[in-house]
Amino acid sequence: MTDPTPRYALSIVVPVYNGAATVVELVEALASLDIPGGHEIVLVNDNSPDNSLEICRSLVARNIVPITLVNLSRNYGEHNAVMAGLRHARGAHIINMDDDLQNPPSEVKRLLEYAQTTGKDVIYTRYLSKEHAAWRNLGSRFTNWVADYLLDKPKGLYLSSFRCMTAFVAARVTEYTGPFPYVDGLLLQVTQNIGELEVQHLPRAIGRSNYNLRRLVRLWLNMFVNFSVMPLRISTLSGIALSVLGVFGALAAMIEALMSRTPPGWGSIMAAVFLLSGIQLLILGVVGEYLGRLYLTVNGKPQSTVRDVSHSVSAEEHQR
């Protein structure tokens, strides 16, 4: 759990995956920030297939700023990696950001100052222009629209991965040990004292996003299933609505049979069968998703497994 007695004014948690080309520049820029009260960087290697781990270890050895490197034993996904990083953060405020340099490091200090000035528990960033692919921007808007109804979030709040939270909130969030974390859902369960700051978002200079359609769907399911029972309620309401329609359909068929002689409606029957069967399978799938996740949670599927943790010399001296 996050240290209850902060040792720095700020911790910066960065999940690293395929970040070998950008993490050095990012860490050097973050290290050069002048943060009153000091700051540390927590790098979480999410079992990156490139040489990110070796590069992160070299950054720790260079000792340019207090750095903690958390090395996960396998790839767990961004939100799981962020949770692991939060557990090792020791700042009064904690900023989470990606390793791709699309969030300028210069915005970190402005975000921290805004959080300190407003006294909000969580500050989300909003982008004036989001430099992602059109299909991903559309997916983000859809996810935020669904979150308005599932997560009881403030209307219009954009859930970005560049966010700042207090140590108190981080400590409460990391109490969750389930295998399917969704950081934004956990934050909204802890507090409604949330602010928003507009920041710059840069085009991706190197490589491409680590999020493909499969990863985005998996993340969306974590939000859709793990932090709301609304899908089950929708299934129940769908069943009720179809039952009512079935009653009216049966009455219409009886009246038609009494008043006229009509040929058998094979096409309409098959259409109704396909429609009802599809909805039944969809409802069963939703229920099965809940049961499957409950089964994995009860059986102790780990949120993440830390292989090893290393600190820069200054961080170790600070621990003493």
VEXMILUM-574575 format. One record per residue (C-alpha): x negated, z negated, y negated; residue in one letter; residue number from 1. Coordinates in Angstrom, 3 decimals, m for minus. Each point is the difference from the previous one (the first is absolute). Layout:
// VEXMILUM-574575
selo px->X, pz->Z, py->Y, residuo->A, num->NUM
...
// end
This chain:
// VEXMILUM-574575
selo px->0.000, pz->0.000, py->0.000, residuo->M, num->1
selo px->m1.094, pz->0.672, py->m3.558, residuo->T, num->2
selo px->m2.157, pz->m2.826, py->m1.392, residuo->D, num->3
selo px->2.276, pz->m2.430, py->m1.943, residuo->P, num->4
selo px->m2.857, pz->m0.785, py->m2.426, residuo->T, num->5
selo px->m1.055, pz->3.341, py->m1.562, residuo->P, num->6
selo px->m3.721, pz->0.525, py->m0.530, residuo->R, num->7
selo px->0.272, pz->3.122, py->m2.131, residuo->Y, num->8
selo px->2.337, pz->1.247, py->m2.682, residuo->A, num->9
selo px->0.588, pz->3.168, py->1.996, residuo->L, num->10
selo px->m0.291, pz->1.339, py->3.530, residuo->S, num->11
selo px->0.244, pz->3.752, py->0.571, residuo->I, num->12
selo px->1.175, pz->0.924, py->3.503, residuo->V, num->13
selo px->m0.834, pz->3.547, py->1.095, residuo->V, num->14
selo px->0.994, pz->1.337, py->3.445, residuo->P, num->15
selo px->m2.585, pz->2.585, py->1.042, residuo->V, num->16
selo px->0.823, pz->2.935, py->2.273, residuo->Y, num->17
selo px->m1.940, pz->3.269, py->m0.190, residuo->N, num->18
selo px->m1.385, pz->m1.280, py->m3.284, residuo->G, num->19
selo px->m3.691, pz->0.710, py->0.515, residuo->A, num->20
selo px->m0.089, pz->2.534, py->m2.850, residuo->A, num->21
selo px->1.689, pz->m2.227, py->m2.577, residuo->T, num->22
selo px->m0.499, pz->m3.683, py->0.816, residuo->V, num->23
selo px->m3.497, pz->m0.259, py->m1.534, residuo->V, num->24
selo px->1.133, pz->1.401, py->m3.334, residuo->E, num->25
selo px->3.078, pz->m2.223, py->0.078, residuo->L, num->26
selo px->m1.913, pz->m3.205, py->0.755, residuo->V, num->27
selo px->m2.674, pz->0.731, py->m2.617, residuo->E, num->28
selo px->2.689, pz->0.592, py->m2.628, residuo->A, num->29
selo px->1.849, pz->m3.171, py->0.980, residuo->L, num->30
selo px->m3.251, pz->m2.000, py->0.000, residuo->A, num->31
selo px->m0.714, pz->1.038, py->m3.594, residuo->S, num->32
selo px->3.274, pz->m1.485, py->m1.286, residuo->L, num->33
selo px->m0.342, pz->m3.012, py->m2.265, residuo->D, num->34
selo px->2.582, pz->m2.440, py->1.327, residuo->I, num->35
selo px->0.009, pz->m3.475, py->m1.619, residuo->P, num->36
selo px->m0.115, pz->m2.506, py->2.854, residuo->G, num->37
selo px->m1.673, pz->2.470, py->2.345, residuo->G, num->38
selo px->1.334, pz->2.350, py->2.639, residuo->H, num->39
selo px->m0.614, pz->0.966, py->3.617, residuo->E, num->40
selo px->0.700, pz->3.065, py->2.101, residuo->I, num->41
selo px->1.554, pz->m0.200, py->3.471, residuo->V, num->42
selo px->m0.555, pz->3.172, py->2.031, residuo->L, num->43
selo px->2.024, pz->0.403, py->3.204, residuo->V, num->44
selo px->m1.330, pz->2.619, py->2.387, residuo->N, num->45
selo px->3.060, pz->1.179, py->1.937, residuo->D, num->46
selo px->m2.152, pz->1.379, py->2.846, residuo->N, num->47
selo px->m0.792, pz->3.081, py->m2.057, residuo->S, num->48
selo px->m1.212, pz->2.925, py->2.155, residuo->P, num->49
selo px->m2.671, pz->1.026, py->m2.533, residuo->D, num->50
selo px->m3.010, pz->m2.095, py->m1.025, residuo->N, num->51
selo px->1.955, pz->m2.160, py->m2.458, residuo->S, num->52
selo px->m1.014, pz->m3.172, py->1.861, residuo->L, num->53
selo px->m3.727, pz->0.663, py->m0.404, residuo->E, num->54
selo px->0.453, pz->0.830, py->m3.669, residuo->I, num->55
selo px->2.049, pz->m3.145, py->m0.606, residuo->C, num->56
selo px->m2.668, pz->m2.090, py->1.734, residuo->R, num->57
selo px->m2.639, pz->1.539, py->m2.252, residuo->S, num->58
selo px->2.096, pz->m0.955, py->m3.031, residuo->L, num->59
selo px->0.174, pz->m3.585, py->1.257, residuo->V, num->60
selo px->m3.793, pz->m0.039, py->0.466, residuo->A, num->61
selo px->m0.600, pz->1.334, py->m3.526, residuo->R, num->62
selo px->1.702, pz->m3.110, py->m1.384, residuo->N, num->63
selo px->1.152, pz->1.689, py->m3.208, residuo->I, num->64
selo px->3.069, pz->m2.237, py->m0.128, residuo->V, num->65
selo px->1.524, pz->m2.583, py->2.399, residuo->P, num->66
selo px->1.341, pz->2.153, py->2.838, residuo->I, num->67
selo px->1.819, pz->m0.959, py->3.184, residuo->T, num->68
selo px->0.178, pz->2.646, py->2.722, residuo->L, num->69
selo px->2.756, pz->m0.430, py->2.586, residuo->V, num->70
selo px->m0.520, pz->2.278, py->2.990, residuo->N, num->71
selo px->3.092, pz->0.604, py->2.146, residuo->L, num->72
selo px->m0.370, pz->0.758, py->3.704, residuo->S, num->73
selo px->2.312, pz->3.033, py->m0.102, residuo->R, num->74
selo px->2.114, pz->1.990, py->m2.427, residuo->N, num->75
selo px->3.111, pz->m1.990, py->m0.922, residuo->Y, num->76
selo px->1.227, pz->1.787, py->m3.121, residuo->G, num->77
selo px->m0.207, pz->m0.638, py->m3.728, residuo->E, num->78
selo px->2.431, pz->m2.891, py->m0.304, residuo->H, num->79
selo px->m1.506, pz->m1.861, py->2.957, residuo->N, num->80
selo px->m3.451, pz->0.462, py->m1.547, residuo->A, num->81
selo px->1.243, pz->m1.275, py->m3.365, residuo->V, num->82
selo px->1.382, pz->m3.119, py->1.706, residuo->M, num->83
selo px->m3.402, pz->m0.625, py->1.604, residuo->A, num->84
selo px->m1.663, pz->0.393, py->m3.400, residuo->G, num->85
selo px->2.419, pz->m2.382, py->m1.704, residuo->L, num->86
selo px->m0.898, pz->m2.700, py->2.505, residuo->R, num->87
selo px->m3.641, pz->0.187, py->m1.131, residuo->H, num->88
selo px->0.637, pz->0.265, py->m3.738, residuo->A, num->89
selo px->m0.973, pz->m2.990, py->m2.163, residuo->R, num->90
selo px->1.158, pz->1.070, py->m3.450, residuo->G, num->91
selo px->2.659, pz->m1.519, py->m2.236, residuo->A, num->92
selo px->1.381, pz->3.542, py->m0.233, residuo->H, num->93
selo px->m0.355, pz->2.668, py->2.672, residuo->I, num->94
selo px->0.133, pz->3.727, py->m0.675, residuo->I, num->95
selo px->0.531, pz->2.432, py->2.841, residuo->N, num->96
selo px->m1.133, pz->3.605, py->m0.436, residuo->M, num->97
selo px->m0.895, pz->3.043, py->2.107, residuo->D, num->98
selo px->m3.525, pz->1.284, py->0.604, residuo->D, num->99
selo px->0.646, pz->3.587, py->m1.177, residuo->D, num->100
selo px->m0.759, pz->m0.481, py->m3.752, residuo->L, num->101
selo px->3.438, pz->1.270, py->m0.999, residuo->Q, num->102
selo px->0.484, pz->m3.366, py->m1.699, residuo->N, num->103
selo px->m2.730, pz->m0.215, py->m2.669, residuo->P, num->104
selo px->m2.033, pz->m3.225, py->0.372, residuo->P, num->105
selo px->0.259, pz->m0.426, py->m3.769, residuo->S, num->106
selo px->3.725, pz->m0.713, py->0.435, residuo->E, num->107
selo px->m0.787, pz->m3.081, py->2.122, residuo->V, num->108
selo px->m0.949, pz->m2.194, py->m2.951, residuo->K, num->109
selo px->3.040, pz->1.140, py->m1.996, residuo->R, num->110
selo px->2.255, pz->m0.791, py->2.956, residuo->L, num->111
selo px->m1.531, pz->m3.469, py->0.376, residuo->L, num->112
selo px->0.325, pz->m0.770, py->m3.715, residuo->E, num->113
selo px->3.628, pz->1.126, py->0.054, residuo->Y, num->114
selo px->0.725, pz->m2.264, py->2.984, residuo->A, num->115
selo px->m1.707, pz->m2.955, py->m1.682, residuo->Q, num->116
selo px->1.826, pz->0.597, py->m3.286, residuo->T, num->117
selo px->3.491, pz->0.427, py->1.440, residuo->T, num->118
selo px->m0.293, pz->m2.741, py->2.634, residuo->G, num->119
selo px->1.813, pz->2.184, py->2.528, residuo->K, num->120
selo px->m0.526, pz->m0.670, py->3.703, residuo->D, num->121
selo px->m0.394, pz->3.699, py->0.798, residuo->V, num->122
selo px->m0.802, pz->3.015, py->m2.171, residuo->I, num->123
selo px->0.670, pz->3.477, py->1.372, residuo->Y, num->124
selo px->m1.478, pz->3.078, py->m1.611, residuo->T, num->125
selo px->1.967, pz->3.062, py->m0.951, residuo->R, num->126
selo px->m1.659, pz->3.380, py->m0.379, residuo->Y, num->127
selo px->0.615, pz->2.221, py->m3.011, residuo->L, num->128
selo px->m0.775, pz->2.941, py->2.273, residuo->S, num->129
selo px->m0.458, pz->m0.494, py->3.740, residuo->K, num->130
selo px->m2.685, pz->2.322, py->1.351, residuo->E, num->131
selo px->1.199, pz->0.366, py->3.583, residuo->H, num->132
selo px->1.412, pz->2.936, py->1.933, residuo->A, num->133
selo px->3.591, pz->0.903, py->m0.871, residuo->A, num->134
selo px->1.332, pz->m0.880, py->3.474, residuo->W, num->135
selo px->m1.628, pz->m3.430, py->m0.163, residuo->R, num->136
selo px->1.359, pz->m0.682, py->m3.493, residuo->N, num->137
selo px->3.463, pz->0.926, py->1.265, residuo->L, num->138
selo px->m0.450, pz->m2.369, py->2.953, residuo->G, num->139
selo px->m1.085, pz->m2.806, py->m2.341, residuo->S, num->140
selo px->3.094, pz->0.453, py->m2.149, residuo->R, num->141
selo px->2.221, pz->m0.083, py->3.086, residuo->F, num->142
selo px->m1.740, pz->m3.148, py->1.286, residuo->T, num->143
selo px->0.422, pz->m1.742, py->m3.345, residuo->N, num->144
selo px->3.667, pz->1.006, py->m0.124, residuo->W, num->145
selo px->0.585, pz->m1.453, py->3.492, residuo->V, num->146
selo px->m1.944, pz->m3.151, py->m0.950, residuo->A, num->147
selo px->2.425, pz->m0.562, py->m2.898, residuo->D, num->148
selo px->2.690, pz->m0.741, py->2.574, residuo->Y, num->149
selo px->m1.991, pz->m1.500, py->2.868, residuo->L, num->150
selo px->m2.508, pz->m2.272, py->m1.726, residuo->L, num->151
selo px->1.960, pz->m1.281, py->m2.999, residuo->D, num->152
selo px->m2.696, pz->1.234, py->m2.347, residuo->K, num->153
selo px->0.537, pz->0.363, py->m3.750, residuo->P, num->154
selo px->1.606, pz->3.356, py->m0.742, residuo->K, num->155
selo px->m2.502, pz->2.616, py->m1.091, residuo->G, num->156
selo px->m3.048, pz->m1.977, py->1.130, residuo->L, num->157
selo px->m2.575, pz->2.333, py->1.532, residuo->Y, num->158
selo px->m1.714, pz->m1.476, py->3.046, residuo->L, num->159
selo px->m3.601, pz->1.152, py->m0.382, residuo->S, num->160
selo px->m3.044, pz->m0.986, py->2.054, residuo->S, num->161
selo px->m1.894, pz->m0.879, py->m3.208, residuo->F, num->162
selo px->1.400, pz->m3.467, py->m0.649, residuo->R, num->163
selo px->m1.012, pz->m3.455, py->m1.185, residuo->C, num->164
selo px->1.243, pz->m3.325, py->1.366, residuo->M, num->165
selo px->m0.786, pz->m3.666, py->m0.486, residuo->T, num->166
selo px->m1.808, pz->m2.065, py->2.631, residuo->A, num->167
selo px->3.233, pz->m1.956, py->0.535, residuo->F, num->168
selo px->1.904, pz->3.157, py->0.936, residuo->V, num->169
selo px->m2.832, pz->1.267, py->2.200, residuo->A, num->170
selo px->m0.044, pz->m3.308, py->1.894, residuo->A, num->171
selo px->3.721, pz->0.237, py->0.687, residuo->R, num->172
selo px->m0.210, pz->3.666, py->1.004, residuo->V, num->173
selo px->m2.801, pz->m0.610, py->2.496, residuo->T, num->174
selo px->2.100, pz->m2.595, py->1.812, residuo->E, num->175
selo px->1.670, pz->3.000, py->1.617, residuo->Y, num->176
selo px->m1.775, pz->0.740, py->3.291, residuo->T, num->177
selo px->2.289, pz->2.640, py->1.490, residuo->G, num->178
selo px->m1.497, pz->3.312, py->1.161, residuo->P, num->179
selo px->1.974, pz->2.179, py->m2.427, residuo->F, num->180
selo px->m0.786, pz->m1.178, py->m3.551, residuo->P, num->181
selo px->1.336, pz->1.769, py->m3.065, residuo->Y, num->182
selo px->m1.765, pz->m1.620, py->m2.948, residuo->V, num->183
selo px->2.602, pz->0.979, py->m2.585, residuo->D, num->184
selo px->2.809, pz->m1.418, py->2.134, residuo->G, num->185
selo px->m1.905, pz->m3.274, py->0.388, residuo->L, num->186
selo px->m0.676, pz->m0.199, py->m3.746, residuo->L, num->187
selo px->3.677, pz->0.497, py->m0.792, residuo->L, num->188
selo px->0.921, pz->m2.747, py->2.470, residuo->Q, num->189
selo px->m2.315, pz->m2.431, py->m1.799, residuo->V, num->190
selo px->0.805, pz->0.670, py->m3.656, residuo->T, num->191
selo px->2.130, pz->1.893, py->m2.486, residuo->Q, num->192
selo px->m2.346, pz->m0.879, py->m2.883, residuo->N, num->193
selo px->m1.381, pz->3.540, py->m0.089, residuo->I, num->194
selo px->m1.383, pz->2.116, py->m2.822, residuo->G, num->195
selo px->m1.067, pz->3.614, py->m0.375, residuo->E, num->196
selo px->m2.868, pz->1.739, py->m1.803, residuo->L, num->197
selo px->m0.515, pz->3.716, py->m0.552, residuo->E, num->198
selo px->m3.459, pz->1.181, py->1.035, residuo->V, num->199
selo px->m1.879, pz->3.229, py->0.477, residuo->Q, num->200
selo px->m0.026, pz->1.803, py->3.342, residuo->H, num->201
selo px->m2.775, pz->2.516, py->0.599, residuo->L, num->202
selo px->m0.032, pz->3.057, py->2.285, residuo->P, num->203
selo px->m1.774, pz->m0.537, py->3.298, residuo->R, num->204
selo px->m3.559, pz->1.223, py->m0.558, residuo->A, num->205
selo px->m1.281, pz->m0.197, py->3.590, residuo->I, num->206
selo px->1.694, pz->0.526, py->3.341, residuo->G, num->207
selo px->3.706, pz->m0.305, py->0.633, residuo->R, num->208
selo px->2.518, pz->m2.772, py->0.497, residuo->S, num->209
selo px->m0.169, pz->m2.005, py->3.233, residuo->N, num->210
selo px->3.798, pz->m0.066, py->0.087, residuo->Y, num->211
selo px->1.553, pz->2.702, py->2.140, residuo->N, num->212
selo px->3.702, pz->0.317, py->0.780, residuo->L, num->213
selo px->m0.242, pz->m2.211, py->3.116, residuo->R, num->214
selo px->m1.711, pz->m2.840, py->m1.906, residuo->R, num->215
selo px->2.512, pz->0.222, py->m2.840, residuo->L, num->216
selo px->2.941, pz->m0.131, py->2.437, residuo->V, num->217
selo px->m1.536, pz->m3.034, py->1.737, residuo->R, num->218
selo px->m0.454, pz->m1.753, py->m3.350, residuo->L, num->219
selo px->3.561, pz->0.883, py->m1.016, residuo->W, num->220
selo px->1.314, pz->m1.479, py->3.270, residuo->L, num->221
selo px->m1.877, pz->m3.246, py->m0.710, residuo->N, num->222
selo px->1.918, pz->m0.270, py->m3.253, residuo->M, num->223
selo px->3.299, pz->1.279, py->1.413, residuo->F, num->224
selo px->0.157, pz->m2.162, py->3.145, residuo->V, num->225
selo px->m2.227, pz->m3.041, py->m0.477, residuo->N, num->226
selo px->1.299, pz->m1.334, py->m3.296, residuo->F, num->227
selo px->3.725, pz->0.663, py->0.109, residuo->S, num->228
selo px->2.960, pz->m0.048, py->2.390, residuo->V, num->229
selo px->1.710, pz->2.653, py->m2.118, residuo->M, num->230
selo px->m0.569, pz->2.741, py->2.639, residuo->P, num->231
selo px->1.952, pz->m2.071, py->2.529, residuo->L, num->232
selo px->2.788, pz->m0.503, py->m2.517, residuo->R, num->233
selo px->0.063, pz->3.738, py->m0.692, residuo->I, num->234
selo px->0.278, pz->0.600, py->3.763, residuo->S, num->235
selo px->2.925, pz->m2.423, py->0.221, residuo->T, num->236
selo px->1.779, pz->1.602, py->m2.963, residuo->L, num->237
selo px->m0.594, pz->3.470, py->1.469, residuo->S, num->238
selo px->1.572, pz->m1.131, py->3.270, residuo->G, num->239
selo px->3.029, pz->m1.418, py->m1.825, residuo->I, num->240
selo px->0.422, pz->3.151, py->m2.089, residuo->A, num->241
selo px->m0.181, pz->2.268, py->3.054, residuo->L, num->242
selo px->2.487, pz->m2.193, py->1.873, residuo->S, num->243
selo px->2.471, pz->0.315, py->m2.868, residuo->V, num->244
selo px->m0.517, pz->3.769, py->m0.105, residuo->L, num->245
selo px->0.542, pz->0.096, py->3.763, residuo->G, num->246
selo px->3.355, pz->m1.775, py->m0.346, residuo->V, num->247
selo px->1.158, pz->2.454, py->m2.667, residuo->F, num->248
selo px->m1.276, pz->2.907, py->2.101, residuo->G, num->249
selo px->1.928, pz->m1.231, py->3.026, residuo->A, num->250
selo px->3.191, pz->m0.350, py->m2.060, residuo->L, num->251
selo px->m0.465, pz->3.513, py->m1.423, residuo->A, num->252
selo px->m0.491, pz->1.416, py->3.515, residuo->A, num->253
selo px->3.171, pz->m1.736, py->1.265, residuo->M, num->254
selo px->2.092, pz->1.281, py->m2.904, residuo->I, num->255
selo px->m1.339, pz->3.515, py->0.436, residuo->E, num->256
selo px->0.748, pz->m0.080, py->3.748, residuo->A, num->257
selo px->3.590, pz->m1.081, py->m0.652, residuo->L, num->258
selo px->0.712, pz->2.561, py->m2.723, residuo->M, num->259
selo px->m1.778, pz->3.118, py->1.207, residuo->S, num->260
selo px->m1.673, pz->1.580, py->2.974, residuo->R, num->261
selo px->m3.693, pz->0.471, py->m0.744, residuo->T, num->262
selo px->m2.777, pz->1.379, py->2.254, residuo->P, num->263
selo px->m2.691, pz->m2.434, py->1.188, residuo->P, num->264
selo px->m2.579, pz->m0.602, py->m2.743, residuo->G, num->265
selo px->m3.251, pz->0.188, py->1.963, residuo->W, num->266
selo px->m2.128, pz->0.576, py->m3.111, residuo->G, num->267
selo px->1.415, pz->m2.914, py->m1.963, residuo->S, num->268
selo px->m0.299, pz->m2.297, py->3.011, residuo->I, num->269
selo px->m3.654, pz->0.880, py->0.533, residuo->M, num->270
selo px->m0.726, pz->m0.434, py->m3.716, residuo->A, num->271
selo px->1.558, pz->m3.454, py->0.079, residuo->A, num->272
selo px->m1.935, pz->m0.912, py->3.158, residuo->V, num->273
selo px->m3.315, pz->1.092, py->m1.515, residuo->F, num->274
selo px->0.716, pz->m1.855, py->m3.251, residuo->L, num->275
selo px->1.006, pz->m3.256, py->1.680, residuo->L, num->276
selo px->m2.807, pz->0.188, py->2.569, residuo->S, num->277
selo px->m2.576, pz->0.578, py->m2.741, residuo->G, num->278
selo px->1.232, pz->m2.950, py->m2.034, residuo->I, num->279
selo px->0.081, pz->m2.242, py->3.067, residuo->Q, num->280
selo px->m3.577, pz->0.933, py->0.872, residuo->L, num->281
selo px->m1.059, pz->m0.606, py->m3.608, residuo->L, num->282
selo px->1.568, pz->m3.466, py->0.043, residuo->I, num->283
selo px->m1.604, pz->m0.762, py->3.356, residuo->L, num->284
selo px->m3.335, pz->1.167, py->m1.410, residuo->G, num->285
selo px->0.290, pz->m2.389, py->m2.957, residuo->V, num->286
selo px->0.886, pz->m2.907, py->2.279, residuo->V, num->287
selo px->m2.827, pz->0.982, py->2.353, residuo->G, num->288
selo px->m2.497, pz->0.069, py->m2.884, residuo->E, num->289
selo px->0.952, pz->m3.556, py->m0.916, residuo->Y, num->290
selo px->m0.234, pz->m1.169, py->3.620, residuo->L, num->291
selo px->m3.316, pz->1.768, py->0.543, residuo->G, num->292
selo px->m1.586, pz->m1.558, py->m3.069, residuo->R, num->293
selo px->1.382, pz->m3.404, py->0.976, residuo->L, num->294
selo px->m1.479, pz->0.441, py->3.483, residuo->Y, num->295
selo px->m3.450, pz->0.888, py->m1.389, residuo->L, num->296
selo px->0.115, pz->m2.917, py->m2.447, residuo->T, num->297
selo px->1.010, pz->m2.525, py->2.668, residuo->V, num->298
selo px->m2.760, pz->1.294, py->2.273, residuo->N, num->299
selo px->m2.573, pz->m0.675, py->m2.709, residuo->G, num->300
selo px->m1.042, pz->3.493, py->m1.079, residuo->K, num->301
selo px->m2.688, pz->m0.763, py->m2.599, residuo->P, num->302
selo px->0.414, pz->0.910, py->m3.634, residuo->Q, num->303
selo px->m3.746, pz->0.703, py->0.002, residuo->S, num->304
selo px->m3.107, pz->m1.182, py->1.792, residuo->T, num->305
selo px->m3.128, pz->m0.724, py->m2.020, residuo->V, num->306
selo px->m3.179, pz->0.936, py->1.813, residuo->R, num->307
selo px->m2.338, pz->m1.566, py->m2.564, residuo->D, num->308
selo px->m0.219, pz->m1.093, py->m3.633, residuo->V, num->309
selo px->m3.097, pz->0.255, py->m2.171, residuo->S, num->310
selo px->m0.680, pz->m1.266, py->m3.521, residuo->H, num->311
selo px->m2.479, pz->0.900, py->m2.678, residuo->S, num->312
selo px->m2.660, pz->m2.634, py->m0.688, residuo->V, num->313
selo px->1.628, pz->m1.105, py->m3.224, residuo->S, num->314
selo px->3.323, pz->m0.450, py->1.737, residuo->A, num->315
selo px->m1.616, pz->m2.147, py->2.687, residuo->E, num->316
selo px->m1.734, pz->m2.100, py->m2.646, residuo->E, num->317
selo px->3.327, pz->m0.423, py->m1.728, residuo->H, num->318
selo px->1.528, pz->m1.214, py->3.280, residuo->Q, num->319
selo px->m2.635, pz->m2.714, py->0.253, residuo->R, num->320
// end
